[in-house]
């Protein structure tokens, strides 16, 4: 069995690539980083160091690597015979890998079983997004090629921090992981993936993860940044910061229970597990790394505005989430392009323009005026 995985970075090697290896697949990593690809091509194995309770060292072997920017023909050949195609490239990069996948489907024998395509990104409906890009690239051939692939959305969860400079291709990750895949598209023929959990309805799992893990992680980063902490674990140990995070996640938990019918006790236990993961002192993660790309994180269907808007639409007030949004607006660091862009937008746009353009809410939304006041308060704050 063979899997082609786009994105040979830390998440690709330390999470999806590891689980594919454990499931018995020969993994072909595809990336545009020439140094990383060369290192993978020169190695026969790498180690995934799991830290925290239950963590062990895991060795990955039987992989290969291809530079998709320099050797697309080989990539297309690998895609044409793959059993699984996965990604961990970031939602905004999916459109760039779609042409190669479209070519791979075109080169695939009609006699082969359909390849399973799963985008493992921190985004709702990422595989649907990838499929749309592939369809666009296939053009008139799409009706013929569509039968050669099965597209399934996923929800993924594993904290993979920034790595030490001397780590090489080894990766340090937390011991916890979750990979949830929608079952329906496979029509009873799910791929062999013991490390994944197939479910009939993915929506509750996607929102539970996005509005608990991602909301909580970003909240602790932004409040930790304002409090002067460098590491996520140090911010988690700060009672004031951890209290802010807990309040935000209590709001999202109440929403998830109300909308998806989750068991309140199970969601409470899940929330406590997430909070304990943030406090894992063995993960050398920083508030600046976790907080990067604040404009994306403040998007309409992202970890803050998504749940806050939904809570407001139900007639409730998401005070803790709005507080976290205010903290995100004050994330200004020199080495993050979106942070700098956000600072410029806050200087040049009216609060109403900022809320509409960045957060995607119109003036009729019940949360619009509240967020305008939050933006205005930040722009009046001396920096």
SEZA-34480 format. One record per residue: residue in one letter; x, y negated, z of N, C-alpha, C in turn. Coordinates in steps of 0.02 Angstrom, whole numbers, padded with zeros to 5 digits, always signed. Layout:
<rs>
aXYZXYZXYZ;...
</rs>
This chain:
<rs>
x+00042+00060+00000+00000+00000+00000+00044-00062+00000;x+00021-00114-00035+00060-00175-00040+00017-00236-00025;x+00047-00283+00012+00015-00347+00026+00061-00403+00003;x+00031-00453-00029+00068-00514-00045+00043-00568+00002;x+00090-00597+00039+00072-00650+00087+00104-00716+00067;x+00063-00766+00055+00086-00834+00040+00101-00871+00105;x+00163-00894+00111+00183-00931+00170+00227-00888+00215;x+00293-00894+00206+00340-00853+00245+00365-00888+00307;x+00329-00940+00329+00349-00976+00388+00338-00937+00452;x+00340-00972+00508+00336-00938+00572+00270-00900+00582;x+00214-00930+00561+00150-00896+00568+00147-00837+00520;x+00172-00846+00459+00171-00792+00410+00210-00732+00434;x+00270-00744+00460+00312-00689+00483+00290-00662+00551;x+00271-00707+00596+00258-00687+00665+00188-00666+00680;x+00142-00673+00632+00073-00655+00645+00045-00611+00589;x+00029-00641+00531-00004-00602+00478+00044-00550+00450;x+00106-00569+00436+00154-00522+00409+00166-00463+00455;x+00169-00478+00521+00178-00424+00570+00120-00376+00570;x+00058-00402+00569+00000-00358+00571-00007-00318+00506;x+00011-00348+00450+00010-00311+00387+00062-00254+00389;x+00121-00269+00416+00172-00217+00423+00148-00161+00468;x+00118-00180+00525+00093-00130+00572+00039-00086+00540;x+00002-00115+00491-00052-00077+00458-00025-00032+00403;x+00041-00034+00390+00070+00011+00341+00082-00019+00273;x+00075-00085+00266+00085-00117+00201+00158-00137+00191;x+00182-00130+00130+00244-00162+00110+00226-00235+00095;x+00257-00281+00132+00238-00351+00127+00286-00389+00081;x+00257-00425+00034+00295-00469-00010+00280-00541+00012;x+00330-00573+00040+00321-00643+00061+00333-00689+00002;x+00289-00737-00008+00297-00787-00060+00302-00856-00028;x+00353-00894-00048+00363-00960-00019+00403-01002-00069;x+00404-01069-00057+00442-01114-00100+00506-01138-00067;x+00519-01116-00005+00579-01135+00031+00636-01090+00010;x+00684-01115-00029+00737-01071-00055+00781-01041-00001;x+00797-01079+00052+00839-01053+00105+00804-00996+00142;x+00740-01006+00156+00702-00954+00191+00695-00891+00149;x+00680-00900+00085+00673-00842+00042+00740-00804+00036;x+00795-00842+00030+00861-00810+00025+00876-00770+00089;x+00858-00799+00147+00871-00764+00210+00830-00700+00215;x+00768-00701+00193+00726-00642+00194+00751-00589+00145;x+00773-00612+00086+00799-00565+00037+00863-00531+00060;x+00901-00566+00102+00965-00537+00125+00956-00493+00187;x+00896-00493+00217+00886-00456+00279+00846-00392+00267;x+00859-00342+00308+00821-00280+00305+00768-00277+00360;x+00771-00324+00408+00722-00325+00462+00724-00393+00496;x+00672-00407+00534+00673-00465+00580+00632-00446+00641;x+00641-00484+00695+00610-00468+00759+00559-00521+00777;x+00500-00498+00798+00449-00543+00826+00451-00535+00901;x+00469-00588+00936+00473-00588+01009+00406-00612+01038;x+00368-00567+01067+00306-00587+01100+00320-00605+01172;x+00299-00664+01193+00313-00688+01261+00248-00697+01299;x+00252-00687+01364+00193-00689+01405+00173-00619+01426;x+00117-00614+01461+00094-00550+01488+00083-00500+01432;x+00114-00442+01437+00106-00389+01388+00150-00397+01326;x+00192-00448+01324+00233-00460+01266+00291-00412+01259;x+00305-00392+01198+00362-00347+01183+00396-00373+01120;x+00454-00347+01106+00489-00362+01043+00465-00314+00989;x+00447-00341+00931+00422-00300+00875+00468-00309+00816;x+00487-00255+00783+00531-00257+00725+00491-00247+00661;x+00502-00292+00614+00468-00288+00549+00518-00268+00496;x+00502-00216+00457+00545-00191+00404+00502-00183+00341;x+00534-00161+00287+00497-00144+00227+00465-00203+00192;x+00495-00261+00197+00469-00321+00164+00516-00344+00109;x+00490-00386+00065+00530-00419+00014+00506-00491+00010;x+00540-00531-00031+00522-00602-00035+00533-00628-00106;x+00490-00675-00126+00495-00704-00192+00485-00780-00187;x+00527-00816-00223+00521-00889-00226+00469-00906-00279;x+00411-00927-00258+00356-00938-00304+00367-00998-00350;x+00412-01043-00329+00427-01101-00371+00476-01084-00427;x+00516-01032-00417+00569-01016-00465+00557-00950-00503;x+00514-00908-00476+00505-00842-00507+00431-00823-00508;x+00392-00864-00542+00320-00852-00543+00303-00787-00579;x+00343-00768-00628+00328-00707-00665+00330-00646-00619;x+00381-00644-00575+00384-00588-00528+00325-00591-00479;x+00309-00652-00457+00253-00660-00411+00188-00635-00443;x+00176-00654-00505+00115-00631-00539+00115-00555-00545;x+00173-00526-00559+00176-00453-00563+00159-00421-00497;x+00185-00449-00442+00170-00422-00375+00095-00430-00360;x+00067-00487-00376-00004-00499-00364-00048-00451-00403;x-00026-00434-00463-00068-00392-00506-00074-00321-00480;x-00030-00300-00435-00033-00232-00408-00043-00231-00332;x-00060-00288-00303-00068-00291-00230-00135-00262-00209;x-00137-00236-00148-00199-00213-00117-00231-00268-00075;x-00188-00312-00049-00211-00367-00007-00172-00430-00026;x-00206-00487-00027-00174-00553-00034-00195-00595+00025;x-00148-00621+00064-00163-00664+00121-00124-00729+00115;x-00144-00778+00154-00111-00843+00154-00103-00869+00224;x-00051-00908+00235-00042-00949+00295+00000-01009+00273;x-00030-01051+00231+00007-01106+00200-00020-01174+00220;x-00077-01176+00253-00111-01239+00268-00166-01250+00217;x-00224-01274+00239-00282-01282+00194-00268-01325+00133;x-00226-01376+00141-00213-01422+00085-00168-01392+00031;x-00137-01335+00046-00091-01305-00002-00126-01250-00044;x-00186-01232-00025-00220-01177-00059-00227-01191-00134;x-00239-01252-00153-00248-01268-00224-00184-01257-00264;x-00127-01259-00230-00063-01250-00266-00046-01177-00278;x-00072-01132-00238-00059-01061-00248-00112-01028-00291;x-00168-01062-00302-00223-01033-00340-00204-01015-00412;x-00164-01056-00448-00148-01037-00517-00113-00970-00522;x-00065-00957-00477-00030-00893-00479-00077-00835-00465;x-00123-00844-00418-00170-00790-00402-00216-00778-00462;x-00238-00831-00494-00279-00823-00554-00242-00784-00608;x-00178-00799-00617-00138-00762-00665-00130-00689-00644;x-00120-00678-00579-00113-00610-00554-00176-00569-00566;x-00234-00599-00556-00297-00564-00570-00304-00550-00644;x-00281-00597-00685-00284-00587-00757-00240-00529-00780;x-00183-00520-00746-00136-00467-00764-00154-00400-00731;x-00204-00400-00689-00222-00340-00651-00262-00292-00695;x-00246-00229-00691-00283-00178-00728-00355-00175-00704;x-00401-00172-00750-00471-00167-00731-00486-00102-00696;x-00441-00053-00702-00451+00012-00670-00432+00012-00596;x-00395-00038-00574-00374-00041-00504-00433-00063-00460;x-00432-00041-00399-00482-00064-00351-00473-00139-00340;x-00525-00176-00325-00519-00248-00314-00471-00263-00257;x-00433-00316-00264-00386-00337-00212-00424-00378-00160;x-00409-00367-00097-00439-00406-00043-00402-00471-00034;x-00437-00528-00040-00407-00594-00034-00433-00627+00029;x-00388-00646+00075-00408-00675+00139-00361-00733+00155;x-00388-00793+00158-00350-00852+00177-00352-00859+00253;x-00293-00852+00284-00289-00853+00357-00266-00923+00380;x-00312-00970+00377-00296-01040+00391-00339-01066+00448;x-00317-01121+00479-00357-01154+00530-00408-01200+00497;x-00456-01170+00463-00507-01209+00428-00568-01164+00419;x-00626-01195+00420-00688-01158+00408-00695-01143+00334;x-00709-01081+00317-00719-01062+00248-00659-01070+00204;x-00599-01057+00230-00538-01066+00191-00535-01020+00130;x-00559-00959+00137-00558-00913+00080-00606-00937+00026;x-00663-00964+00046-00709-00993-00004-00675-01050-00042;x-00637-01090-00006-00600-01145-00038-00549-01118-00087;x-00512-01067-00066-00463-01037-00111-00497-01007-00172;x-00552-00973-00162-00588-00943-00219-00609-00997-00268;x-00633-01053-00244-00654-01107-00289-00596-01132-00331;x-00537-01138-00300-00478-01160-00337-00458-01108-00389;x-00462-01044-00371-00445-00991-00419-00493-00992-00477;x-00557-00999-00462-00608-01001-00514-00596-01059-00562;x-00577-01116-00534-00563-01174-00576-00505-01161-00623;x-00453-01127-00597-00395-01112-00639-00410-01058-00690;x-00455-01011-00675-00471-00957-00721-00513-00981-00779;x-00553-01033-00767-00594-01060-00820-00643-01010-00848;x-00644-01004-00914-00692-00960-00947-00681-00887-00931;x-00622-00869-00907-00608-00799-00890-00635-00778-00822;x-00663-00825-00783-00680-00809-00714-00730-00752-00708;x-00781-00751-00750-00831-00697-00744-00799-00629-00751;x-00748-00624-00792-00714-00560-00800-00668-00545-00741;x-00633-00597-00716-00584-00587-00663-00616-00580-00595;x-00674-00607-00585-00706-00607-00518-00715-00537-00492;x-00725-00487-00537-00736-00419-00515-00671-00386-00491;x-00615-00418-00501-00551-00388-00482-00528-00408-00412;x-00569-00444-00376-00550-00466-00308-00612-00469-00264;x-00601-00459-00200-00652-00468-00148-00627-00523-00102;x-00667-00575-00093-00646-00633-00054-00683-00632+00013;x-00645-00634+00068-00675-00632+00135-00645-00687+00179;x-00689-00724+00211-00666-00775+00258-00641-00743+00322;x-00598-00779+00357-00569-00753+00418-00565-00807+00471;x-00555-00785+00533-00538-00830+00588-00475-00801+00620;x-00423-00842+00628-00360-00817+00654-00339-00858+00715;x-00305-00825+00761-00286-00859+00823-00222-00827+00851;x-00168-00865+00850-00107-00847+00885-00065-00910+00889;x-00040-00926+00948+00003-00984+00956+00074-00966+00936;x+00098-01000+00885+00167-00990+00861+00202-01058+00866;x+00244-01068+00916+00274-01134+00928+00332-01147+00880;x+00359-01207+00884+00420-01222+00848+00475-01176+00874;x+00519-01155+00830+00570-01105+00848+00637-01139+00862;x+00679-01105+00899+00746-01131+00913+00787-01133+00849;x+00834-01179+00846+00873-01190+00785+00913-01128+00764;x+00931-01085+00812+00972-01027+00796+00932-00962+00790;x+00866-00968+00782+00823-00909+00780+00830-00870+00715;x+00853-00902+00663+00856-00867+00598+00786-00851+00574;x+00775-00790+00551+00708-00771+00529+00668-00735+00584;x+00699-00726+00643+00661-00699+00700+00611-00752+00722;x+00557-00729+00754+00504-00775+00774+00482-00760+00846;x+00470-00814+00884+00441-00807+00951+00368-00828+00948;x+00324-00785+00974+00252-00798+00974+00224-00779+01042;x+00163-00800+01055+00129-00777+01115+00105-00706+01104;x+00093-00670+01158+00071-00600+01152+00000-00596+01126;x-00042-00643+01142-00113-00642+01121-00119-00653+01046;x-00165-00617+01014-00182-00633+00944-00252-00609+00929;x-00283-00640+00880-00350-00620+00857-00355-00634+00783;x-00377-00584+00745-00389-00592+00673-00458-00562+00659;x-00506-00605+00646-00575-00584+00634-00591-00594+00560;x-00620-00544+00528-00635-00546+00457-00708-00529+00446;x-00741-00565+00400-00810-00549+00385-00814-00483+00347;x-00861-00441+00367-00867-00374+00339-00906-00373+00274;x-00955-00415+00267-01003-00412+00212-00974-00406+00142;x-00925-00448+00123-00900-00446+00055-00871-00378+00034;x-00850-00337+00082-00818-00273+00065-00868-00217+00052;x-00931-00229+00069-00984-00181+00055-00966-00111+00079;x-00939-00108+00140-00924-00043+00171-00855-00016+00155;x-00816-00052+00115-00749-00029+00096-00695-00077+00122;x-00696-00089+00187-00648-00135+00217-00576-00108+00209;x-00528-00153+00199-00459-00130+00193-00433-00104+00260;x-00379-00065+00256-00348-00037+00316-00312-00092+00354;x-00340-00114+00409-00311-00168+00449-00327-00157+00522;x-00291-00111+00556-00306-00099+00627-00299-00160+00671;x-00258-00209+00651-00249-00269+00691-00302-00321+00682;x-00351-00308+00637-00405-00355+00624-00470-00328+00651;x-00517-00373+00662-00583-00355+00687-00635-00378+00636;x-00672-00331+00607-00721-00347+00556-00789-00358+00588;x-00823-00413+00568-00887-00430+00599-00938-00447+00544;x-01002-00441+00561-01055-00455+00513-01065-00530+00504;x-01058-00568+00558-01068-00641+00555-01006-00675+00582;x-00969-00707+00538-00905-00738+00557-00914-00807+00589;x-00969-00841+00575-00977-00910+00596-00966-00921+00671;x-00994-00879+00715-00981-00891+00787-00908-00886+00805;x-00872-00840+00773-00801-00830+00789-00759-00889+00764;x-00776-00915+00704-00739-00971+00677-00748-01032+00721;x-00810-01047+00739-00822-01107+00780-00797-01097+00851;x-00803-01037+00878-00778-01024+00945-00703-01037+00948;x-00667-01013+00897-00595-01023+00896-00578-01096+00884;x-00607-01126+00832-00591-01195+00814-00608-01243+00870;x-00666-01233+00902-00690-01281+00952-00667-01264+01023;x-00630-01210+01031-00600-01195+01096-00525-01198+01092;x-00495-01156+01050-00422-01155+01045-00395-01219+01015;x-00419-01237+00955-00392-01295+00921-00410-01360+00954;x-00472-01365+00977-00492-01426+01014-00451-01433+01077;x-00445-01378+01114-00407-01380+01177-00334-01395+01166;x-00304-01363+01116-00232-01372+01103-00217-01445+01084;x-00259-01473+01040-00248-01543+01020-00261-01591+01079;x-00312-01576+01118-00328-01619+01175-00270-01621+01225;x-00242-01563+01240-00186-01563+01287-00125-01597+01258;x-00117-01594+01192-00060-01628+01160-00068-01703+01164;x-00127-01729+01150-00135-01802+01148-00135-01832+01218;x-00168-01800+01266-00166-01826+01334-00096-01815+01364;x-00064-01759+01346+00004-01747+01370+00052-01799+01343;x+00043-01818+01280+00085-01870+01249+00077-01936+01286;x+00014-01955+01300+00002-02018+01334+00030-02017+01405;x+00033-01957+01436+00059-01951+01504+00135-01946+01506;x+00166-01944+01447+00239-01941+01445+00270-01872+01449;x+00229-01820+01439+00256-01752+01441+00287-01734+01373;x+00337-01691+01375+00367-01666+01313+00339-01599+01294;x+00330-01554+01342+00308-01486+01327+00234-01476+01342;x+00202-01433+01302+00132-01418+01313+00122-01387+01382;x+00167-01341+01402+00160-01308+01467+00164-01359+01524;x+00206-01410+01517+00211-01462+01569+00146-01503+01571;x+00118-01517+01512+00055-01554+01511+00000-01513+01543;x+00000-01447+01531-00050-01403+01561-00044-01400+01637;x+00015-01412+01663+00026-01411+01735+00007-01476+01768;x-00007-01527+01728-00027-01593+01754-00102-01591+01768;x-00124-01598+01831-00195-01592+01848-00239-01641+01810;x-00214-01701+01799-00255-01751+01763-00265-01729+01691;x-00212-01708+01657-00217-01685+01588-00260-01623+01583;x-00246-01574+01625-00284-01511+01621-00358-01523+01636;x-00372-01571+01679-00442-01587+01693-00477-01616+01632;x-00442-01658+01594-00469-01685+01532-00484-01630+01482;x-00438-01583+01476-00446-01527+01430-00505-01484+01450;x-00509-01468+01514-00564-01426+01538-00631-01459+01525;x-00636-01524+01536-00699-01559+01524-00720-01556+01451;x-00671-01566+01406-00686-01562+01334-00709-01492+01315;x-00677-01441+01342-00696-01373+01323-00760-01350+01357;x-00778-01380+01413-00844-01366+01442-00899-01392+01396;x-00887-01449+01364-00936-01476+01317-00942-01431+01256;x-00885-01410+01228-00889-01368+01168-00917-01299+01186;x-00902-01274+01245-00930-01209+01265-01006-01211+01270;x-01032-01265+01300-01105-01272+01306-01137-01274+01237;x-01105-01308+01190-01130-01312+01121-01129-01242+01089;x-01073-01206+01095-01067-01140+01064-01118-01091+01092;x-01130-01093+01157-01179-01049+01188-01249-01066+01162;x-01264-01131+01156-01331-01152+01135-01344-01134+01061;x-01294-01144+01019-01304-01136+00947-01297-01064+00924;x-01248-01029+00951-01233-00961+00926-01258-00906+00973;x-01288-00925+01029-01314-00874+01074-01260-00833+01108;x-01200-00862+01116-01147-00826+01150-01165-00816+01223;x-01141-00762+01251-01152-00750+01322-01114-00802+01362;x-01147-00840+01406-01113-00894+01444-01054-00869+01484;x-01060-00811+01516-01005-00785+01556-00946-00765+01512;x-00961-00735+01454-00907-00716+01409-00871-00777+01381;x-00910-00829+01364-00878-00890+01338-00837-00924+01392;x-00861-00923+01454-00823-00952+01509-00757-00915+01519;x-00760-00848+01515-00699-00808+01522-00651-00822+01464;x-00679-00828+01404-00637-00844+01345-00603-00912+01354;x-00641-00961+01379-00613-01028+01390-00556-01025+01441;x-00565-00986+01494-00512-00981+01545-00450-00947+01516;x-00461-00898+01472-00404-00865+01439-00366-00915+01397;x-00402-00957+01361-00369-01007+01319-00330-01056+01361;x-00358-01079+01416-00324-01127+01459-00260-01096+01488;x-00263-01032+01504-00203-00999+01531-00150-00991+01477;x-00171-00983+01414-00122-00978+01359-00084-01043+01350;x-00118-01099+01358-00084-01164+01351-00030-01172+01405;x-00040-01141+01462+00007-01148+01518+00066-01100+01515;x+00070-01060+01462+00124-01010+01454+00191-01046+01449;x+00229-01045+01502+00292-01082+01504+00346-01050+01461;x+00334-00989+01437+00382-00956+01394+00377-00980+01321;x+00325-01018+01304+00317-01044+01237+00347-01114+01235;x+00401-01124+01198+00435-01189+01196+00401-01237+01148;x+00336-01251+01160+00299-01294+01115+00297-01365+01142;x+00294-01414+01098+00295-01484+01118+00230-01519+01099;x+00215-01572+01136+00154-01610+01122+00159-01644+01054;x+00219-01662+01033+00226-01695+00968+00213-01646+00910;x+00234-01584+00917+00222-01536+00863+00148-01520+00859;x+00117-01506+00916+00046-01488+00916+00002-01547+00895;x+00023-01608+00912-00018-01666+00897-00009-01694+00826;x+00038-01667+00788+00052-01694+00721-00010-01690+00676;x-00010-01732+00625-00065-01738+00577-00131-01756+00611;x-00132-01812+00648-00193-01831+00683-00251-01849+00636;x-00237-01876+00577-00291-01892+00531-00330-01830+00510;x-00294-01776+00497-00328-01714+00480-00369-01688+00539;x-00341-01692+00597-00375-01667+00657-00436-01709+00675;x-00439-01771+00650-00497-01815+00662-00547-01812+00605;x-00540-01764+00559-00585-01757+00503-00655-01735+00524;x-00703-01744+00480-00773-01734+00495-00789-01663+00520;x-00759-01613+00491-00775-01544+00510-00718-01511+00549;x-00677-01553+00580-00620-01528+00619-00638-01521+00693;x-00586-01512+00733-00592-01491+00803-00623-01541+00850;x-00623-01605+00833-00652-01657+00876-00719-01681+00851;x-00719-01709+00790-00781-01738+00763-00833-01685+00750;x-00812-01626+00728-00860-01572+00715-00905-01558+00775;x-00876-01538+00832-00919-01524+00890-00951-01586+00920;x-00914-01642+00922-00942-01703+00952-01003-01726+00914;x-00999-01724+00847-01055-01745+00806-01115-01699+00815;x-01101-01634+00818-01155-01585+00827-01188-01593+00895;x-01149-01606+00946-01177-01616+01013-01221-01678+01013;x-01197-01732+00982-01237-01794+00979-01301-01784+00940;x-01298-01745+00886-01357-01732+00846-01410-01693+00885;x-01388-01657+00936-01435-01619+00978-01461-01661+01036;x-01443-01725+01037-01469-01770+01087-01428-01775+01150;x-01367-01746+01150-01324-01749+01209-01265-01796+01196;x-01229-01812+01250-01174-01859+01245-01108-01824+01257;x-01064-01820+01207-01000-01785+01214-00946-01831+01243;x-00954-01851+01306-00909-01901+01335-00836-01878+01336;x-00824-01815+01355-00755-01791+01360-00723-01785+01291;x-00761-01765+01241-00733-01761+01173-00718-01830+01146;x-00761-01878+01159-00747-01946+01137-00685-01973+01172;x-00676-01955+01235-00616-01974+01272-00554-01945+01239;x-00560-01882+01217-00504-01850+01183-00490-01882+01115;x-00542-01902+01080-00534-01938+01017-00496-02003+01028;x-00513-02037+01082-00477-02099+01099-00403-02086+01111;x-00387-02030+01142-00317-02012+01153-00283-01997+01087;x-00317-01962+01042-00288-01946+00977-00272-02009+00938;x-00314-02060+00944-00303-02123+00908-00240-02159+00931;x-00214-02140+00989-00154-02173+01017-00091-02131+01007;x-00095-02080+00964-00038-02037+00951+00004-02069+00896;x+00057-02103+00916+00100-02137+00868+00172-02114+00878;x+00197-02074+00831+00266-02050+00834+00299-02063+00767;x+00364-02075+00770+00400-02097+00710+00406-02043+00657;x+00410-01979+00677+00426-01927+00628+00364-01890+00603;x+00304-01918+00612+00244-01888+00586+00210-01938+00538;x+00208-01920+00474+00183-01967+00423+00111-01986+00436;x+00069-01938+00457-00001-01954+00469-00009-02000+00529;x+00034-01992+00578+00032-02037+00636+00044-02109+00614;x+00093-02118+00571+00109-02185+00546+00052-02211+00502;x+00025-02168+00460-00030-02189+00417-00091-02209+00459;x-00104-02170+00512-00160-02187+00556-00151-02255+00588;x-00090-02269+00610-00076-02334+00641-00090-02390+00591;x-00072-02380+00529-00084-02432+00477-00159-02440+00465;x-00195-02385+00463-00267-02390+00452-00302-02425+00510;x-00279-02411+00571-00308-02444+00629-00296-02519+00628;x-00240-02539+00597-00224-02610+00592-00263-02645+00536;x-00277-02609+00482-00304-02641+00422-00379-02632+00414;x-00408-02580+00442-00479-02567+00433-00520-02592+00493;x-00581-02613+00480-00628-02626+00534-00646-02559+00567;x-00664-02560+00631-00681-02497+00664-00734-02457+00626;x-00785-02491+00599-00837-02456+00562-00809-02424+00499;x-00762-02457+00467-00731-02429+00407-00688-02369+00425;x-00652-02373+00481-00610-02318+00502-00652-02256+00517;x-00707-02265+00554-00750-02209+00572-00779-02176+00509;x-00799-02217+00462-00828-02191+00400-00776-02155+00358;x-00718-02186+00351-00667-02160+00305-00630-02100+00334;x-00611-02103+00397-00570-02051+00428-00613-01996+00459;x-00666-02016+00494-00706-01968+00532-00767-01943+00494;x-00783-01976+00438-00836-01952+00394-00907-01960+00419;x-00918-02007+00464-00986-02019+00490-01013-02084+00461;x-01078-02085+00445-01108-02148+00420-01141-02185+00478;x-01162-02244+00463-01188-02289+00516-01252-02263+00548;x-01286-02214+00517-01348-02188+00545-01336-02131+00593;x-01274-02107+00596-01261-02050+00641-01264-02072+00714;x-01292-02031+00759-01298-02052+00829-01232-02063+00865;x-01177-02039+00837-01112-02048+00869-01073-02106+00839;x-01099-02136+00786-01061-02186+00749-01042-02246+00791;x-01090-02277+00824-01075-02338+00863-01027-02322+00921;x-01035-02265+00952-00991-02247+01007-00919-02240+00983;x-00909-02210+00925-00842-02202+00899-00813-02269+00875;x-00856-02311+00849-00832-02378+00830-00805-02415+00891;x-00839-02409+00947-00814-02442+01008-00748-02411+01031;x-00741-02346+01022-00678-02313+01041-00621-02336+00997;x-00633-02343+00932-00582-02367+00887-00564-02440+00903;x-00615-02480+00917-00603-02550+00933-00561-02557+00996;x-00574-02514+01045-00536-02518+01108-00463-02502+01096;x-00449-02455+01051-00380-02436+01036-00345-02492+00999;x-00378-02524+00953-00346-02577+00913-00332-02638+00956;x-00367-02644+01012-00354-02701+01057-00300-02685+01108;x-00279-02620+01110-00229-02599+01159-00159-02616+01135;x-00120-02654+01172-00050-02669+01151-00011-02605+01143;x+00031-02603+01090+00072-02544+01078+00144-02558+01093;
</rs>
